[in-house]
């Protein structure tokens, strides 16, 4: 028996893989069609849909902190996974209902949509951190070096689910006829498929957890925290976090103060201010724990530094569901070997490439490790940031001369997703694994919460950046039909009457160029260069910091 443990991965990994796969089908399938549903069925502006999308994704990664805390203290991982799964299935069902009634009752459809997103956000919070921290617990202490590979396999499950969701939900939900007219009533079938997938995932976990999701010694994993015993912890490791009353009050004060600063000084909306403030105050609270040793503190600081750089990665990567989907919809020739792809399906290449490359990447890390030449985690992550900057540089170059009516060839979006997938494999599973390797057990779910908060902050920033997308070709054509020269309006060469402004507003067209950090964004080239500069700078700085980070990791690779 001991031989099989040494060579392979525990069977519990495949149960968690399957559970996560169906959950990601549900999440990514819904994500693929959400902004299109908001714009076409619920009649929202693209800018508002981008901000809702960013806020929704951000909150989905803020609530894991709460879910991680409740699991670590009260319910245990298992119960939280089951509760979260059922809540997400219910949320998707409410979206299905919203997409069924908007034609006759738009205000009810809006209420249902907001309720659905709220329930999915909390369901995700219970589900997400608990399944990730269970992957790390499947392995005995002497096999922790397998975690990079284990998380890459687990990550493949995530992306196999994402691939299936982004294939099936757009096929049934994002439907256009031969004239290119969209069926705005079809979105409901995409949401229903997502709901069913979540129920399947929850059932897989429920029926297989007792047999396979167990420690190397055969004890069930993720039970009630009150049943934990000392053998679950490192030697000499504190079993409970020790937060003084002063530290807890300080965290609450910091949270409120930071929230107000982000809201009033930086002009962020309420949800984004909440995300940024909670990330910083939770990080401060954990590091204030009086039971932390110097080594533990150093390692936690490494998690924080890496988490900060991860923000820029996700801000660029998550344009997939907002600005890149709108560009795929409005300014791309989507003919793929004779098949005219639905715009929401173009994201599918990311999931497809991850499934194709996850195993080669994990083999590459294993090979480099065997030669003692494997780069430390922060180096891999700096490479990931550099790659994402490159992907946007290529796309910026290709949209440069399109003008207002040229169409981008779909091959450039496919290349973008290919490079971004390689970037993601250098960064995301490696980051999850790094948290598993560096965090003290008493903080494991909470530190996953902090790491997911950096994702949340990245998604919030993605929403802000997605909302600065300048007018695409369809807006210029629509304005022309209304008898308005939009280019002349944006160049401030003509001034519109109140009626004309009202006409543009009704057709969801902005009469001004978006502004970011004091710079006016005139065209798609300038829009994409924002991501090149942000991610390129982040990559260079993180790479420069790696010698210092290596010291602070105290022997952990």
C-alpha positions in Angstrom: 0.0 0.0 0.0 2.8 2.5 1.0 4.3 2.0 -2.5 1.2 3.4 -4.3 1.1 6.4 -2.0 4.7 7.3 -2.9 4.3 7.2 -6.6 0.7 8.3 -7.5 -1.7 10.9 -6.2 -4.4 9.9 -3.7 -7.9 9.0 -5.1 -9.4 11.9 -3.1 -7.7 14.3 -5.6 -9.9 12.9 -8.4 -13.1 13.3 -6.3 -12.2 16.9 -5.6 -11.2 17.3 -9.3 -14.7 16.1 -10.3 -16.5 18.2 -7.8 -14.6 21.3 -8.8 -15.0 20.5 -12.5 -18.8 20.6 -12.3 -18.7 23.7 -10.1 -16.5 25.5 -12.7 -18.9 24.4 -15.5 -21.7 26.2 -13.7 -19.6 29.3 -12.9 -17.8 29.8 -16.3 -20.9 28.8 -18.3 -22.9 31.5 -16.6 -20.0 34.0 -16.8 -19.8 33.5 -20.6 -23.3 34.8 -21.2 -23.9 37.1 -18.2 -22.8 40.5 -19.7 -24.5 39.7 -23.0 -27.7 38.9 -21.0 -27.4 42.2 -19.0 -26.9 44.3 -22.2 -29.4 42.6 -24.5 -32.2 41.3 -22.3 -32.1 43.7 -19.3 -31.2 46.7 -21.5 -28.1 47.9 -19.6 -25.2 49.9 -21.0 -21.9 47.9 -21.7 -20.1 50.1 -19.2 -22.5 49.3 -16.4 -22.5 45.6 -17.4 -18.7 45.6 -17.1 -18.8 47.2 -13.6 -21.5 44.7 -12.4 -19.5 41.9 -13.9 -16.3 43.1 -12.1 -18.1 43.6 -8.8 -19.8 40.2 -9.0 -16.5 38.4 -9.7 -14.8 40.4 -7.0 -17.4 39.6 -4.4 -17.2 35.9 -5.4 -13.6 36.0 -4.3 -14.2 38.2 -1.2 -16.7 35.8 0.4 -14.2 32.9 0.5 -12.6 34.7 3.4 -15.9 34.4 5.3 -16.4 30.9 4.1 -12.8 29.9 5.1 -13.3 31.5 8.6 -16.6 29.7 9.2 -15.1 26.4 8.0 -12.0 26.7 10.1 -13.9 27.6 13.3 -17.4 26.0 13.1 -18.7 23.9 10.2 -15.7 22.2 8.7 -14.8 22.0 5.0 -17.2 19.2 4.0 -20.4 20.9 5.2 -19.4 24.2 3.7 -18.8 22.6 0.3 -22.2 21.0 0.3 -23.9 24.2 1.5 -22.1 26.3 -1.1 -22.9 23.9 -4.0 -26.6 24.0 -3.2 -26.7 27.8 -2.9 -25.0 28.2 -6.3 -27.4 25.8 -8.0 -30.3 27.8 -6.5 -28.7 31.1 -7.7 -28.4 29.8 -11.3 -32.0 28.7 -11.2 -33.0 32.2 -10.2 -31.1 33.6 -13.2 -33.0 31.1 -15.4 -36.2 32.5 -13.9 -35.0 36.1 -14.5 -34.2 35.3 -18.2 -37.7 33.7 -18.5 -39.7 36.7 -17.3 -37.9 39.8 -18.5 -40.1 40.1 -21.6 -43.3 40.6 -19.5 -41.9 42.0 -16.2 -38.5 43.8 -16.5 -38.4 45.0 -12.9 -39.1 41.5 -11.5 -36.4 40.1 -13.8 -33.9 42.7 -12.4 -34.8 41.8 -8.8 -34.3 38.1 -9.6 -31.0 38.8 -11.3 -29.6 40.7 -8.3 -30.9 38.1 -5.8 -29.3 35.3 -7.9 -26.0 37.0 -8.1 -26.1 37.6 -4.3 -26.8 33.9 -3.6 -24.1 32.7 -6.0 -21.6 35.1 -4.3 -22.2 33.6 -0.9 -22.4 30.0 -2.2 -19.1 30.5 -3.9 -17.6 31.8 -0.6 -18.5 28.6 1.2 -17.3 26.3 -1.6 -14.1 27.9 -3.0 -11.6 28.1 -0.1 -12.6 24.8 1.4 -12.1 22.6 -1.6 -8.6 24.2 -2.3 -7.4 23.7 1.3 -8.6 20.0 1.2 -6.3 19.3 -1.8 -3.2 20.3 0.4 -4.4 18.0 3.3 -4.6 14.9 1.1 -0.7 14.6 1.2 1.5 13.5 4.1 4.1 16.1 5.3 7.0 14.3 3.4 5.1 14.6 0.1 4.3 18.3 0.2 6.7 18.8 -2.8 4.0 17.1 -4.9 1.7 20.0 -4.3 2.7 22.1 -7.5 1.9 19.0 -9.6 -1.3 18.2 -7.6 -2.6 21.7 -7.9 -1.8 21.7 -11.7 -3.9 18.5 -12.0 -6.7 20.1 -9.9 -6.4 23.2 -12.1 -7.0 21.0 -15.1 -10.3 19.9 -13.5 -11.2 23.6 -13.1 -10.5 24.3 -16.7 -12.1 21.1 -18.1 -15.2 22.4 -16.3 -14.7 25.9 -17.7 -14.3 24.5 -21.2 -17.5 22.5 -21.0 -19.4 25.4 -19.5 -18.1 27.8 -22.1 -19.0 25.4 -24.9 -22.5 24.3 -23.8 -24.0 27.4 -22.2 -23.3 29.6 -25.3 -24.5 26.9 -27.7 -27.9 26.8 -25.9 -27.9 30.4 -24.5 -26.2 32.7 -27.0 -28.2 32.1 -30.2 -28.3 34.2 -33.4 -30.3 33.5 -36.5 -29.0 33.4 -40.1 -29.5 37.2 -40.3 -27.4 37.7 -37.2 -30.4 38.7 -35.0 -29.9 37.5 -31.4 -32.6 35.5 -29.7 -32.7 37.4 -26.4 -35.0 34.8 -24.8 -32.4 31.9 -25.2 -30.1 33.0 -22.4 -32.3 31.1 -19.9 -31.3 27.7 -21.2 -27.6 28.6 -20.6 -28.4 29.4 -17.0 -30.5 26.2 -16.5 -27.6 24.1 -17.8 -25.3 25.8 -15.3 -27.8 25.0 -12.5 -27.9 21.3 -13.4 -24.1 21.1 -13.6 -23.8 22.4 -10.0 -26.3 19.9 -8.7 -24.2 17.1 -10.4 -21.0 18.4 -8.8 -22.5 18.6 -5.3 -23.9 15.0 -5.6 -20.4 13.7 -6.7 -18.9 15.1 -3.6 -21.7 13.9 -1.3 -21.6 10.3 -2.4 -17.8 9.8 -2.6 -16.4 12.0 0.2 -16.4 9.4 3.0 -14.6 6.7 0.9 -11.9 8.8 -0.8 -11.5 12.3 0.7 -9.4 11.1 3.6 -5.9 11.7 5.1 -3.0 9.4 4.3 -3.8 7.6 7.5 -7.5 7.1 6.4 -9.2 9.7 8.6 -12.0 11.7 7.0 -10.8 15.1 5.9 -12.6 18.4 6.5 -14.8 17.3 9.3 -15.9 19.6 12.2 -13.0 21.6 13.5 -13.9 20.6 17.1 -12.8 17.1 16.1 -9.2 18.1 15.0 -6.4 16.5 17.0 -2.8 17.5 17.6 -1.4 15.1 15.0 -2.9 17.3 12.2 -0.4 20.1 12.9 3.4 20.6 12.5 5.5 19.9 15.5 5.6 22.9 17.8 2.9 24.7 15.7 0.2 26.7 17.4 -3.2 25.2 16.9 -5.3 28.3 17.4 -4.9 31.8 16.0 -4.4 34.3 18.9 -5.9 37.7 18.0 -5.9 40.2 20.9 -9.0 42.4 21.3 -6.8 45.4 20.3 -5.9 43.7 17.0 -9.6 42.8 16.2 -10.7 46.4 17.0 -7.8 47.7 14.9 -8.8 45.5 12.0 -12.4 46.8 12.1 -11.2 50.5 12.3 -8.7 49.9 9.4 -11.5 48.3 7.3 -13.9 51.3 7.8 -11.1 53.9 7.3 -9.7 52.2 4.2 -13.2 51.7 2.8 -14.0 55.4 3.1 -10.6 56.4 1.5 -11.2 54.1 -1.5 -14.8 55.4 -1.8 -14.3 59.1 -1.4 -10.6 59.7 -2.3 -10.2 57.2 -5.1 -13.8 57.4 -6.3 -14.3 53.6 -6.3 -17.9 52.3 -6.1 -19.2 50.8 -2.9 -18.5 47.1 -3.8 -15.0 47.8 -5.0 -14.2 49.8 -1.9 -15.4 46.9 0.2 -13.2 44.4 -1.6 -10.0 46.5 -1.4 -10.5 47.5 2.2 -11.3 44.0 3.5 -8.2 42.5 1.7 -5.9 45.0 3.4 -7.5 44.8 6.8 -7.6 41.0 6.9 -3.9 40.8 5.8 -3.1 43.2 8.7 -5.1 41.2 11.2 -3.4 37.8 10.4 0.1 39.3 10.7 -0.8 40.8 14.1 -1.3 37.3 15.6 1.0 37.1 18.7 1.6 33.3 18.2 3.4 33.8 14.9 7.1 33.0 14.8 9.6 35.0 12.8 9.8 32.3 10.1 6.0 32.1 9.9 5.7 35.9 9.6 8.3 36.0 6.8 6.5 33.3 4.9 3.1 35.0 5.3 4.7 38.3 4.0 5.8 36.4 0.9 2.2 35.3 0.3 1.1 39.0 0.6 3.8 40.3 -1.8 3.0 37.7 -4.4 -0.8 38.3 -3.9 -0.3 42.0 -4.6 1.3 41.3 -8.0 -1.4 38.7 -8.8 -3.9 41.6 -8.8 -2.5 43.0 -12.1 -2.5 39.6 -13.7 -6.3 39.0 -13.0 -7.2 42.6 -14.0 -5.8 41.9 -17.4 -6.8 38.3 -17.7 -10.5 38.9 -16.7 -11.1 41.2 -19.7 -12.3 37.8 -21.2 -15.8 38.2 -19.8 -16.3 41.9 -20.5 -14.3 44.0 -22.9 -12.9 41.0 -24.9 -16.4 39.6 -25.2 -17.8 42.9 -26.4 -14.9 43.2 -29.0 -15.7 39.6 -30.1 -19.3 40.5 -30.4 -18.9 43.9 -32.2 -15.5 44.1 -34.0 -14.3 40.5 -34.8 -14.7 38.2 -37.7 -15.7 35.1 -35.8 -15.5 32.7 -38.7 -13.7 29.7 -37.4 -13.1 27.1 -40.2 -16.6 28.0 -41.6 -18.4 28.0 -38.2 -19.5 31.4 -37.1 -18.8 31.2 -33.3 -21.2 32.9 -30.8 -19.2 35.8 -29.3 -19.5 34.4 -25.7 -17.9 31.2 -26.9 -14.6 32.8 -28.0 -13.4 32.5 -24.4 -13.5 28.7 -24.7 -9.9 28.6 -26.1 -8.6 29.5 -22.6 -10.1 26.4 -21.0 -9.2 24.3 -24.0 -5.6 25.3 -23.9 -5.3 24.8 -20.1 -6.6 21.2 -20.5 -4.1 20.7 -23.3 -1.1 22.2 -21.5 -1.6 21.5 -17.8 0.0 18.1 -17.9 3.0 19.3 -20.0 3.5 22.2 -17.6 3.4 19.9 -14.5 5.9 17.5 -16.3 8.1 20.5 -17.0 8.2 21.5 -13.3 8.8 17.8 -12.3 11.7 17.6 -14.9 13.3 20.8 -13.7 12.9 19.7 -10.1 14.7 16.4 -10.8 17.6 18.4 -12.3 17.5 20.8 -9.3 16.8 23.7 -11.7 13.2 24.4 -10.9 12.7 28.2 -10.6 11.1 29.3 -7.3 7.4 30.2 -7.3 7.8 34.0 -7.6 10.0 33.6 -10.7 7.3 31.5 -12.4 4.8 34.2 -11.5 6.9 37.0 -12.9 7.2 35.1 -16.1 3.3 34.8 -16.2 3.0 38.6 -15.8 5.5 39.1 -18.7 3.5 36.7 -20.9 0.2 38.5 -20.4 1.8 41.8 -21.2 3.1 40.2 -24.5 -0.4 38.9 -25.4 -1.9 42.4 -25.1 1.0 43.9 -27.0 0.3 41.6 -30.0 -3.4 42.4 -29.9 -2.8 46.1 -29.6 -0.6 46.0 -32.7 -3.3 44.2 -34.6 -6.2 46.6 -33.8 -4.0 49.6 -34.5 -5.1 50.0 -38.1 -8.6 48.6 -38.0 -10.3 52.0 -38.0 -14.0 52.1 -36.9 -15.2 49.4 -39.3 -12.4 46.9 -39.7 -12.9 43.5 -38.2 -10.2 41.7 -36.1 -9.4 38.2 -37.3 -10.4 35.6 -34.7 -6.9 34.1 -34.9 -5.5 37.0 -33.0 -8.0 36.5 -30.1 -7.1 32.7 -30.2 -3.4 33.6 -30.0 -4.1 36.0 -27.1 -5.8 33.2 -25.2 -3.0 30.8 -26.0 -0.3 33.1 -24.5 -2.6 34.0 -21.6 -3.1 30.3 -20.8 0.7 29.8 -20.6 0.8 32.8 -18.3 -2.0 31.5 -16.2 -0.2 28.1 -15.8 2.9 29.9 -14.6 0.9 31.9 -12.1 -2.4 30.6 -10.8 -1.9 26.9 -9.7 1.6 27.9 -8.6 0.1 30.6 -6.4 -2.4 28.2 -4.9 0.4 25.8 -4.2 2.6 28.5 -2.7 -0.1 29.4 -0.1 -0.4 25.6 0.7 3.4 25.4 1.3 3.9 28.6 3.2 0.9 29.0 5.4 0.7 27.7 9.0 -2.2 25.2 9.3 -4.2 27.3 11.7 -4.4 30.0 9.0 -4.6 27.8 5.9 -8.2 28.5 4.9 -7.9 32.2 6.0 -4.7 32.7 3.9 -6.4 31.1 0.9 -9.1 33.7 1.7 -6.4 36.5 1.5 -5.0 35.0 -1.7 -8.5 34.9 -3.3 -8.9 38.5 -2.1 -6.0 39.4 -4.4 -8.1 37.7 -7.2 -11.1 39.8 -6.0 -9.1 43.0 -6.2 -7.9 42.0 -9.6 -11.5 41.4 -10.8 -12.6 44.7 -9.3 -9.8 46.4 -11.2 -10.8 44.4 -14.3 -14.3 45.8 -14.0 -12.9 49.4 -13.8 -10.5 48.8 -16.7 -13.2 47.0 -18.8 -15.4 50.1 -18.4 -12.8 52.3 -20.1 -13.3 50.3 -23.4 -13.6 53.0 -26.1 -16.4 52.9 -28.7 -16.2 49.8 -31.0 -17.3 49.7 -34.7 -21.0 48.9 -34.0 -21.3 52.2 -32.0 -20.0 54.2 -34.9 -22.4 52.4 -37.4 -25.4 52.9 -35.0 -24.6 56.6 -34.6 -24.4 56.9 -38.4 -27.9 55.4 -38.7 -29.1 58.0 -36.2 -27.5 60.7 -38.4 -24.6 61.5 -36.0 -20.9 61.5 -36.9 -19.6 59.8 -33.7 -15.9 60.3 -34.6 -16.5 64.1 -34.9 -18.3 64.1 -31.6 -15.5 62.2 -29.8 -12.9 64.6 -31.4 -15.0 67.5 -30.1 -15.4 68.9 -33.6 -19.2 69.2 -33.3 -21.5 69.8 -30.4 -24.7 67.8 -30.1 -28.2 69.1 -29.2 -29.9 67.8 -26.1 -32.2 65.6 -28.3 -29.1 64.1 -30.0 -27.4 63.4 -26.7 -30.6 61.8 -25.5 -30.7 59.6 -28.7 -27.2 58.4 -28.1 -28.0 57.6 -24.5 -31.0 55.6 -25.4 -28.8 53.6 -27.8 -26.2 53.0 -25.1 -23.5 55.1 -26.9 -21.2 57.5 -24.9 -20.5 60.9 -26.5 -17.1 61.1 -24.8 -13.9 59.0 -24.8 -13.2 57.1 -21.5 -10.4 58.4 -19.2 -8.0 56.3 -17.2 -5.5 57.8 -14.6 -5.9 61.2 -16.3 -5.3 59.9 -19.8 -8.0 59.9 -22.5 -8.4 56.6 -24.3 -9.1 57.4 -27.9 -9.0 53.9 -29.5 -8.6 50.1 -29.0 -4.8 50.4 -29.4 -4.5 52.8 -26.4 -6.9 50.6 -24.4 -4.8 47.5 -24.8 -1.5 49.3 -24.2 -2.8 50.1 -20.6 -2.6 46.3 -19.9 0.8 46.0 -21.6 2.3 48.8 -19.3 0.6 47.6 -16.1 1.6 43.9 -16.4 5.0 44.6 -17.9 6.0 46.9 -15.0 4.6 44.4 -12.5 6.7 41.5 -14.1 9.9 43.5 -13.9 9.4 44.6 -10.3 8.5 41.1 -9.1 11.5 39.5 -10.9 13.8 42.1 -9.2 12.3 41.2 -5.8 12.8 37.4 -6.1 16.3 37.1 -4.4 14.8 38.8 -1.3 11.6 36.7 -1.4 13.7 33.5 -1.7 15.4 34.4 1.6 12.1 35.1 3.3 10.7 31.7 2.2 13.2 30.0 4.5 13.9 26.9 2.4 10.4 26.5 0.8 10.6 26.4 -3.0 
